Amino acid sequence: QPHYEKVAKLFNGPDAAHPGRVLMARIDCASKVNIDLCNRFSVDHYPFLLWGPPPKFANTKWDRKQEKSEIKLIDDGRTAERLLKWINKQMESSFTLDDKKYENENMLQNNASYPKQVVQAIYDVAEATAHVLQKILEHKVLLK
């Protein structure tokens, strides 16, 4: 979905305007290798966007019926603008799709003790990578 990529490029990649602030990843639930992962998070429609701290994705099974979960279903992300508005509300930020990378931005002190500066995630790339590696080892794909 190109509109999700617009938002992802603000936070991920070499030209990110706000690197490290939000981690975005895309998982293809139609791929057999991701079925267990998608089932673990009760994926039942596409696109299916989740928000939460990265460790919660690695160590949690999510169900939308859970009331007290740090993982939230993003229910207003049909366009890049709406998704970014939703993210801004969660982080009390004012990111825009026109934000550009500034070379001197890396000189700013990042203090991880500020809750709004803690990296949030829509999905955890490390978890997906570990899952794929597990499937590769299980099915001995590297030996074929």
C-alpha positions in Angstrom: 0.0 0.0 0.0 1.8 3.1 -1.2 0.1 5.4 1.4 1.6 3.3 4.3 5.0 3.5 2.6 4.8 7.3 2.7 4.3 7.2 6.4 7.0 4.5 6.9 9.6 6.6 5.1 9.2 9.4 7.6 10.5 7.0 10.4 12.4 4.2 8.7 15.2 4.0 6.2 18.3 6.1 5.4 16.4 9.3 4.5 13.9 9.1 7.4 13.0 12.6 8.7 12.4 11.1 12.2 14.5 8.0 12.5 13.9 5.7 15.4 10.7 7.4 16.6 8.3 4.8 15.1 9.2 1.4 13.7 7.0 0.3 10.9 7.0 -3.2 9.3 4.8 -5.0 6.8 4.0 -8.6 7.2 2.3 -10.6 4.4 -0.3 -12.8 6.1 -1.0 -14.6 2.8 2.5 -16.1 2.9 2.6 -19.5 4.6 5.6 -18.6 6.6 3.7 -15.8 8.4 0.5 -17.8 9.2 1.4 -18.5 12.8 2.5 -14.9 13.4 -0.7 -13.5 11.9 -2.8 -16.0 13.9 -1.1 -14.9 17.1 -2.3 -11.4 16.5 -5.8 -12.3 15.3 -5.4 -10.8 11.9 -8.8 -11.2 10.2 -8.8 -8.4 7.6 -6.4 -6.4 5.5 -4.9 -4.0 6.0 -4.5 -4.8 9.7 -2.5 -2.2 11.6 -1.3 -2.6 15.2 0.5 -0.1 17.5 2.5 -0.7 20.6 6.0 -1.0 22.2 8.3 -3.4 20.3 8.8 -5.9 23.2 5.1 -6.4 23.5 5.0 -7.8 19.9 7.8 -10.2 20.6 6.4 -11.6 23.8 2.6 -11.3 23.5 -0.4 -12.9 21.9 -2.9 -10.2 21.1 -6.7 -10.4 21.0 -8.9 -7.4 20.2 -11.2 -8.4 23.1 -8.4 -7.7 25.6 -9.3 -4.4 27.3 -5.9 -3.7 29.0 -3.4 -4.3 26.3 -0.5 -2.0 25.3 -1.1 -3.2 21.7 -3.8 -1.2 20.0 -5.6 -1.8 16.7 -5.3 1.3 14.5 -8.8 1.8 13.2 -8.3 5.0 11.3 -5.4 4.4 8.9 -7.1 4.3 5.4 -4.9 7.1 4.0 -1.4 8.3 4.8 -2.8 11.5 6.3 -5.2 9.7 8.6 -2.6 7.2 9.7 -0.1 10.0 10.5 -2.8 12.0 12.3 -3.5 8.8 14.4 0.2 8.5 15.2 0.5 12.2 16.1 -2.3 11.8 18.5 -0.7 8.8 20.2 2.7 10.5 20.5 1.4 14.0 21.0 3.5 15.0 18.0 3.0 17.1 14.9 4.7 15.1 12.1 3.7 15.9 8.6 4.1 14.0 5.3 6.3 16.8 4.1 8.9 16.5 6.9 12.4 16.1 5.6 15.7 14.8 7.0 17.9 17.5 8.5 21.6 16.7 8.8 21.9 18.5 12.2 19.0 16.5 13.7 21.4 13.8 14.8 23.1 16.3 17.0 20.0 16.7 19.2 20.1 14.8 22.5 17.7 12.0 22.6 16.6 11.2 26.2 15.0 7.8 26.4 13.5 8.7 29.8 10.8 10.8 28.0 7.9 8.5 27.3 7.0 10.2 24.0 10.6 9.5 22.7 10.4 5.8 23.4 10.3 4.0 20.1 6.8 2.8 19.3 6.0 0.1 16.8 3.2 -0.7 14.4 4.9 -4.1 14.0 8.1 -5.7 15.2 10.6 -6.5 12.4 12.8 -8.5 14.7 9.9 -10.8 15.7 9.0 -11.4 12.0 12.7 -12.1 11.2 12.9 -14.6 14.1 9.7 -16.3 12.9 11.0 -16.6 9.4 14.3 -18.0 10.6 12.4 -20.5 12.7 10.4 -21.7 9.7 13.6 -21.9 7.6 15.2 -24.1 10.2 12.1 -26.2 10.7 11.6 -26.9 7.0 15.4 -27.2 6.3 15.0 -24.7 3.4 18.7 -23.9 3.5 19.6 -27.6 2.8 17.6 -27.8 -0.4 
